[in-house]
Each structure stands twice: as structure tokens, then as C-alpha cells.
Amino acid sequence: MTNTIIVIYNNIMLNEEKIRLLRHSLRQLQMELNDCFREQGECCGLTLAQCHTLMEIGYRQPVALVTLASSLGLDPSTLSRCINGLVLLGLVNRLTDEKDRRYIVISLTEQGKQVFSRLENLFNSYFSRILELIPAEKRDEVVDAVCLFAAAVHDFNQKARCCPDTCLFRGEETSNGKR
């Protein structure tokens, strides 16, 4: 007989093994997707970071540098270095506001739009082929579950900040009274 540890969170009982399986599967998925992004980006002459950045610009353009940095979870100065590389490749325009030199707007050039479109098509084909490996009657369930999980992660992250030893909701205090 094995001992099963049950985690109770907001009156919902979760089996620790299921949580561990979910974490492991998500970590594996993240590595597989990073490999895909890396390979697809390399075929267009981009690093993994440049590929993620170009895709996000394509979805949001035109976009302020600080907004883009926030959506990618990066510091604006770190993102600026990535943007510099994309500018040098002729894929991105960077426009500085004349009145406030700190305000920078990023957009794709015509060449950048072509690369974005090519990457979109490659990723659509990639995910379409993966979905074909799932039984037809389960595909909608998989897409719905992934969308639901992504929304839950987003909602949680809007309310919480993760710390090394605990996850706290914004405004909560640790046992030693610190935030």
C-alpha cells in the first residue's frame, strides 16, 4: 500500500502525484516547444529570443518597448539588446518619440512581416500535425483544456508573485510579516 499525499487548496483536493505529473509534463512540453521555436527561428536566421520577440511584435504591433518587455517578462534594457539585433537584420523598426525619448515604439518592417508570416505558417503546420496524432474526437477537448489551463495560469500570475520558498498573493504577508 502506498501513501498518497493530498494537497488541499481552496477546498479542492489534489493528488500530489497528479501535480507532479502535470509539472513534469509541462516542463517537457516547454522544452519541446523551445526546441521547435529554436529550429523554426534558425531557419529564418533568428535566435530563440529573437524568434519569440518577433512573434510577439507581430501579434501586437505597433507596440511600446515597455509593453513588449512586460508581455515577454523581460527587463526593457534586456529586450533592447534583442531589438537591436532585429533592427540590424532589417526586421524591426524602432521609433523614438520626439517629446519623450524614453518612449519607444516597435513595429515590423516589410521584411519582418514576411518572416512573421512564414513563422506563423510553420507553427500552424507544426501544431496541426501534432493535433492529427490525437484521436479526432479528443482534439477539441485538448484545445479547450490547454486554453483553460493557460487562462488559469495567467489569472493566477496576475494575482500572485512566486517567491523561492512560497507563493504569495499580492498583498499577503509571509509568516515573518514580510511581503
Secondary structure, DSSP 8 states (H G I E B T S, - for coil): -----EEEETTEEEEHHHHHHHHHHHHHHHHHHHHHHHHHHHHTT--HHHHHHHHHHHHH-SEEHHHHHHHHT--HHHHHHHHHHHHHTT-EEEEE-SS-TT-EEEEE-HHHHHHHHHHHHHHHHHHHHHHHTS-HHHHHHHHHHHHHHHHHHHHHHHHEEE-SS-EEETT---TTS--
